[in-house]
Amino acid sequence: MRSRNRWAITLTLAAFAAAGCGGPAVVQIGAIVSLEGSAAPYGQSVWNGIQVAAAQINAEGGIDVAEGGTRVPLEILMRDAKSDPLIGMQVAQELIDLGVPAVIGAISSDVTLRVADLFQQAHVILLSPSTSTPALTSKGSYIYRNFPSDELEAVNMTAHIYNVAGINQVDIVGSQSEFGLGIKNAFIERFRSLGGQVATQVSFEAGATDLSAQAQQLAGTQAGGIYIAGYSDETAHAGRAIRDAGITLPLFGTGAILPGELVRIGGDAVEGLIYPTAAFDPDSEEVNVRRFVAGYRAQFGEGFDVYAAHGYDAVMILAQAIEQNGMRTDNITFYMNAMNPFPGAAGVTSFDGDGNARKFHRMMVIRNGQAVALAGQ
């Protein structure tokens, strides 16, 4: 999950620029992504999706900000948190000081959790297209995510392992990152509620590449499978270490898997690994999916994924809220709290009372080096 992209982003998705008494000349929203550091592959995907959405909105004349069809451009300007919570705090405060009504971001759980309190205190909307940690749920009434939480992911992952795969005892290899800890705990709680047992738990430092010592702790295990709680690169390194240790048990991963990165690093070791993914079917004939895929290909070529789709949807949701209820923050939150299910590129989105997306997952498997949906998904 390492990026070599070093180009700087100095744009600032800000609130809106007024044109005298005639109303806004441009609508601007905030965005915090990570184009450097450990979250860069996810951040680049989200940023690409955001740009596709803005390009399509502006190609149609912009956002309708007044009855009668007065449209103004949507300006996408963004700050790069570089996967660093401290930098995230700095750029978050910059955007808040600019008077933005809403910000899309952040990318990784640790950055999003660090900045969430700032947005809640400032009464500025934070809409994350990628953060899944359950800890975000309690951050306040201005904090949303259109990406499903770890708790929803755990429901789907454990149901597959326990009910479909028929495995009632697992070992867990988990990253000590905010994401890894959050998804591991959600998984354990849900798996045990089904009657499952966790045999051995081993952990590793976030971003570690040598997990041979952890794999050796699983030698001779009596479990029926191994759940790896980590990002793509961490899962790949764990899978390779497990296979190198001679362990042939089925492997299961998280919804943070980027299959291309997983296979590039893990190779044959991740063949057969099963993981959940948030709703996104690039082959769907749904109008909004086809529109996203076509727009992405026109702007960036191939490479669209579930994170790009969620970045795209975040822009579209905020744009729709502004068109319907205006640019005041409280008007936007009122709309989002009561909006009809939004048919986006990444499936249908609505928010519960805590700002969490009501969305579910489908199960994927690495087969012949490619991610494919399991039968019936």
N, C-alpha and C positions, 0 to 999 in steps of 0.2 A: 504494500500500500504506500510506496514511496513515489513521489513525483519529482521530476527534474525540471519542471516548469518554473522559471524564475522571473517571468515578466511581471512587472509591478502594476497593480490596479490602483489608480488614484481617484477614480470616479466616486461619487457620493450619492447614491439614490436618496435624495432629500425630499422634503415635504411637498411643497408646490410653490411655483414662482408666480406672484401676482402681477397683473398687467393693469396697474391703475385701478380704476373703479369698474373696469370692464370685465372683471373676473380673472381667473388664472390663465396664464399663457402656456403653462405646461404643468402637468401632474408629475410629481416626483415621489418615489417611495424609497425607503432605505433597504440596503441589503448588506449582510455580513456573511462572507463565504471564506473558505480557506483554499488558497491556490498554492500554498507552500506547506511543508510539514507533513505529518502523518495522515491528515485528513484530505490532502490535496486531490487524490483521485475522485473522491466523493464531491468535493467542492467544485472541481472543474466541471463535473457532470451537471450539478445544480446550476452553476453559472451559465453554462451553455443553454440549459432549458429556460432560464430566465430571459436570456437574450432572444431566444426563438419566440417566446410569448410576446415580448415587447415589440419585436419586428412585425409580428402579425397584427397586433393591435394598431400600431402606427400605420401599417399599410392600408388599414380600413378607416383611417382618418383620426385615430387617437381615441381618447376616452370622452364619452358624452358627459359633460359636467353641468349641463343645465337642460331643463325641458325645452324642447324645440330643436334638439340635435346639435347643439354647440359642442364641437369636439376639439380637444387640444391634445398635443403629443404626450405620450408617456415617456419619461426620461429615466433610463436605467443607469444609475450610477452606484458604485459599490465600493466597499472597504474590504480589504483582505486581512483576516485575523491570523493568518499563517499558522493555524492549528494551535495557537498559543492563547490561553485564557487571559493573560495580562494584556496582550495586544488587543484581544477581543474587547476588554473593558475600555481601553482607550478609544477604539473606533466606535464603540457603542455610544459613549458619551458624546463624541463628535456629532453623530447622527441625531442624538436627542437634542443637543444644543442648536442644531439647525431647524428644529421644529417639525421634524417628520411626524406624520400621523401613524405610520406603520413601517416595519422593517421585516424583510425576509431573512431568516437565519436563526441561529448560526448552523454550522454543519455538524461538528462533533459534540457529543453530550457534555464533555467537560467545559467547552467554550460556551455552549448555550446555557448551561446551569449557572455559570459565572456571571453572565450578562443579564439573565432574566430579571433579577431583582431591580436592576437599574431601570429597565423598561416598565416594570410594574409600578415602581415609585413615581416615574415620570408620566404615567398614564399614556404610554405609547405602545402600540400593538407590536408584538414579536410573534411572527409566524414561521415556525421551523419546518422545512421540507425534508428533514433527514434525522432529527433527533428522536430517539426512541426510549430513553431512560425513564422509568416510572417516576423518578424524582421531579420531573418537570411538571407533573400533574398538580402539585401543590403550590406552584409558583405564583398563581394569581389570575385575576379575571382578564388581564390583557395579554396573557401568554397562550398561544395556540400552536398546534402542529397539525399539518395535513398528512404526516407520515404516521403509521400506526405505532402504538407504544409497545414496549417489550412485553407488557402483560397480555396484550392481544396475540403477540407472536408466540408467547409461551403456550397459550391455549391451543394453537394450531400445531406447534412442534411436538408438544407432549402427547397430543391426541394421536398424531401419526405414529410416534415411537411406541406408545403403549397399546393403542387399539389396532393400528394397521400392521406395524412391524411385529407386534406381539412381544416386545421387549419390556420386561418389568424391572430390570436393574441395569443402571448405567454408571459408568465412570465419567467424571467431568474434568476437563482441562480448561482452565479459565485465565483470561488476561486480567491483570490488576488495573486496567483502565476503568474509567467511570462507566463506559459502555459495557465492558466485560463483566464487571461486578453486578451491574443492574440486570443484565439479561440472564446471568447465572442464577441470581437469587429468584427472579421471576420464574425461571424454568424449574428450579428445585421445588418451590412452593406448589406450582401447578402439578408437577409430576407426582409428588407425594400425595396430593389430593386425589389423584386417580388410583392410588394404591401402589405406585412405583417406589423403588428404593434407589438411593444413591450410594454406591459402594465406596469408591475412592475419589477424593477431590484433590487435584494438584493445581497450583497456580504458577504463573510466570509474569515477569515484569513486562509492562506494556511495550510492544515493539520488539521483543526479544526474537532472535533468529535461531539460536541454538537451544532446542528443547529436549535434547537427548536425556538429560537427567530426569526431567519430568516423565518422559516416556518410560524410562526404566522403572519408575515407581508403579507403573501399571502392569509390569510383567507378572504373568500368572493370574491375572484378574479373572474373577468368576462372573463379571458383568456380561450382558448381552450386546452392549454397544457403548460407544464413546461419544459424548457431546462436547464439542469444542466451542467455548464462549469467547469469541474474539472477532476481529476484523479479518479481511480477506488474507492479508499477508501473514497474520498470526495463525490463522487456520491452516494455511498452506504449510508453514514451518512445523506446526504441531502434527499435521497429517504425515509429513515426511518422516519426522522423528518417530512417530508411532509405528509406521511401516518398517523403518530401519531397525526397530527393536523387535521385529518379528511378530507383531500383534496384527491379527487379520480381522478383528471385529469391525462391524459396520460403523461408519463415521457419520456424524450429524453436525451441522453447522448453524450459523445464525443468519438472520435476514440482512446482515451487513455484507454479505458475500458479493463481490464483483467477480463473476465467473472467469473473465479473461485473466485477471490478476491472479486468481486462485490457481488456475491451471498453469499459467506461466511459471509460477514459483513452485507449486506442488507437484506438477507433472503427473506421473502415473500414481503417485501416492494418494491423490485426491479422487481418483476414479471411483465412482460409486457413492461419493459423499452426497448426502441428502440435506437440503436446507430450505427454509421458507423464504418466499419473497413477497413483498407487498404487491398489491394488485397492479400489474402492468403487463398487457399482452400486446406486443408490437405487431402481431399478425391479426389483431382484431379488426373487424370491419366497421366498428363504431366510428361515427363521424369525427368526434374529438380526438380519438386515437390516430386516425388517418391524417388529420390536420396537423397534429404534432409531429408525426413521423415525417410527413412531407416537408414541413417547415424545417425540421432539424437537418434532413438530408440536403436541402437547398442551401442551408447556412454553414453546416459543418461536415457534411458527408455522413458516413456511418458512425457508429459508436454510441448511439442513444441507448439509455438504460433506465432503470426504475428511478434513479435519483434525478436524472434530467427531466423525466416526466413529472416528478413531484415539484421540482423547481418551476417548471412551466405552469403547473396547476396553481401554485401559490400566487403567481402573478395574476392569473386569470380570475382567481377567487377575489383578490383584493380589487382588481379592476371592476368586477361585477358589483362588488359592495359599494364602491365609490359612485358608480353610475346610478345605482338604485337609491342610495341614502346620503350621498355627499361625502366630502372629504374630512369632516370632523371625526376624530378618533372614536368618540362614543357612538356616533352614527354607524361607523364601520363595524364596531363590535356588536351593536344591536342587530345589524343585518346578519353577521356571521353566526350569532347565537341562534337565530331563528330561520336561517336560510334553508330552502328546499335542498335535498341531496344534489350536489354539484357533479354533473357528468364530465369528468376530466380525462386527461390522457392516462392518468394512473388510477382509473376506476372511479367509482362514485364516492364523493366525500361529503360528510356532514360532521358536525361537532357536537360532542356531549357537553354536559354542564361544566366540565373542567377544561374545555378547549381541546380535548383529545379527538382525533379523527376516529370515526366509526368505520373501520376498514378491517378486512381480513386478508389472509395470505393464501398462496397456493404453493404446493411443494414441488421443488425442482431437484434434479439429480444430475451429477456430472457423468456423462456417458460418452465414451470415445472422445474425450477432451472437450465436449460441448455441454452446455446447460440445457436440459430439456425438461419439460413438464412431466411429472409422473402421471400415469394413466388416471383419468378421471378428474384431473385438475384443470 
